[in-house]
Amino acid sequence: MAYFALQFALGGAFGFASQSLAKAFPDTMPGPGDRLVVVVILTLALSAAITLAMVARRWAAQLRDGGPAGIGFAAPTGGQMLAGAVMGIVAPILGGLLTQQLAGDHPLTQSVSELADSAHVVMRIALLPVAVLVGPLVEEVLFRGALLARLRLSLGDGWAIAVSSIVFGVIHLPDLGGLWYAVPNLILVGAFCAWLRIRSRSIWPAFACHAANNSLATLAWFS
């Protein structure tokens, strides 16, 4: 996907710039962990902005359409948003239990969590909006917006939920360091979000679910 290609390209560019500045100004630049957080924030924010602009242009007529062919930027009810938030809390609990069963004694790591652990608390706070809001928004637009719409039209709702959720889980493997036993947890989150998108005819309850899930994950940054 263009979003992940942008992340790779921009991450490389910002990373090179960060290293160059650190060599030129070794006494004034922050430590490696903090510099990497800045690179990640810039990379994800710019990648998200470009991707959302591309989707808005490509799917302009379908942005507010809550039907099978639409992206789903339709107004939800308060109850739908609450359901999304609750499911976003339930998903990592169930998914965590599943992951523990599959992982056994094997370690479970995620690159963004390792990154936060190595950074100053101020930088962790700066990373929060990207992890909790920006990332979930752009991924919902891609996976529960554009991809789900394509799949619903060709496969129907049931298969669209299944396929989009599997793609969502598998595509996060690099961030998980290739640890396959963490993927079912993400597939479950993807299935919850896809069901919410279809049921509510809006992408916002799915966003609430995704944001709540990520919020729980970030609690470990400050423990």
N, C-alpha and C positions, 0 to 999 in steps of 0.2 A: 504494500500500500504506500501511497505517496507520503502519508503522515510519518511512517516509520523510516522511509528513505530520507525525508527531511531531517528527522532526528539524527540519523547517522551523519549526514552531511554537515548540518549545523553544529552538532556536537564536536565533530572533528575540527571545524573551523574555530569555534570558541575555545576548544581545548588547546589548540596551537597558539592562539592569541594569549591565553592565560599563561602558558609556559614561557612564551617570549617575554611577556611583561615581568614575570617572576625573575627571569634571568637579568633583565635590564634594571629592575628596581628590587633587588633582593631584600633590602632593609625595610621597605614600605609595604610590600604586598603581604596579604594574609597567608596563613598556612595552607598546605596542599588540600586538606579536607574542606576548608572554607572556600577555597578557589573552585574546587570541583562542584560544590553546591551552587555557586554562582553560574558556572557553566551549564549545569543541569536546569536551573531556573530559566536562563536565557534560551536554552535550546528548546525546552518544552513549551514555553510561552510563545516563542516565535513560530515554532512548528504548528502549534494549535491555531494561532491567528491565521496563518497562511492556509491551513487545511480547512478551517471553517469558512474562510472567504471563498475558497474553491467550491466547497459544497453549496454555499449560498448562491453562487453564480450558476453552477450546474443544475441545481434542484430548485431554482427560484420559484417555480410554479407549484412545487409540492411541499415547500417548507412548512406551511401551516395546515397541511392536509393530514388529518388523523387516520385516514383510511389505509388500506394495504399498500398503496403506491406512494404514500406520503412520508415525510421525515418526522412529522408529529409535533411541531412547535404550536400545539393547541393548548388552550388553558385547561388545566386539570381542576378537579375539585379538591377541597381541603382533605377530605377523606382519602382520596387517592394518593395525595402526597404523604399523608400519615402512614398509609399502608406501605408505600415505598420505603419510608424511613425505617419502619419496623422490620420489613423484610431484609433491609440492608444490615440490620443488627443480627437477625436470625441466621442469615446466610453464612457469615464467618464462623458462627458457633457450630453449626452443623458441618460446614466445610472443614473447620479445624479438627473436629472429631474424626472425620473421614481421612484427612491428611495424616493424622497421628496413626491411624490403623494401617495406612499404606506405607508410611515412612518407617515405622518401627523405631529402631535406634539411630537411623540416619539423620544427619543434621538438616535443618531447613533454613535457608537464607534467601534474602531478596536484596538485590543490588541497592535499591533506594534506602532500605533500612540500614544496610552497612554504611552507606554514604552518610546518613543522618547521624549514626553513632560516632563517626569520626569528626563531626563538625561541632562548632561552638553552638550553644543553645540559641543564640540570636539567629544563626543561620538556619537552625532547625525550624524556628518560628517562621522565617522568611520562606522556607520550603513548603510550609503547610498549605497555603492557598493553591499552589500548583498541584500538590498531591491530592487535595480534598475537593477542589473545585475545577481547576482547568483541565486536569487529566480526565476526570469523569465526564465532563461536558463534551470534550472532543471525541472521546471513545464512544459515548452514547450516540452522538450524531453519526459516527461511522458505522458502528456495529448494530445498534438498535434503530438507526435511521436509514442510511443508504443501503447497507448490506441486508438488513432484515426485510426492507421493502422489496428488493430484488428477489430474495428467496421466497417471500410470501406469494408473489405473483407467479412464480414458476413451480414451487413445491407445495404450497399451502402452509397454513399456520404451524401445524405440529412439526413438520420437518424443518420449517424455517427457524423455529426456536432451537431445535436440536443442532442443526448445522451451524447456525450463527454462534451458538454457545461454545461449541467445540472449537471453532475458529478463534473465538475470543480467548479461550483458555490456552490453546497451543501457541498462539502468537506471542504470549507472554513468557514462553520458555527461556529466551535469552536473559530476561530480567530475573528469572528464577535460577539462573546458573545451570539450566538444563535438567533440573530436578523434576522429573515427570510426575512424581507422586503429589506435587503441589497443584498440578493442573486441574484435577477434578473439583477442587475448591473453587477455582475461577470459572469452570464450566457451570457450576451451580449458581454462582453469582450472575453469570451471563444468562442462564435460563430464567432466573427470577426477573431480571431486568427486561428480557424479551417478553415474558408473560405480562408484565406490567404495561409495557408499551402497547401491546395488542389489546389488553383488557381495558385500559383507560383511554385509548386513542390519543395519547399524549406521551411525549418523550420525557416530560418532567418527573413523573413518579419513578421512572427508571433511573433518572439522574439522581433523585433523592436516595434511592436504594444504593447506587454505586458510591455516592458521596458518604453515606453513613458507613458503608463497608470500609472505605478507605480511612475514614475518621478513626474507627476502632484500631486499624493497623498502626496509625501514627501515635497512638497512646504509648506504645512501647518506646518511642523516641525520648520520652521524658520520664521514664520509670527508673 
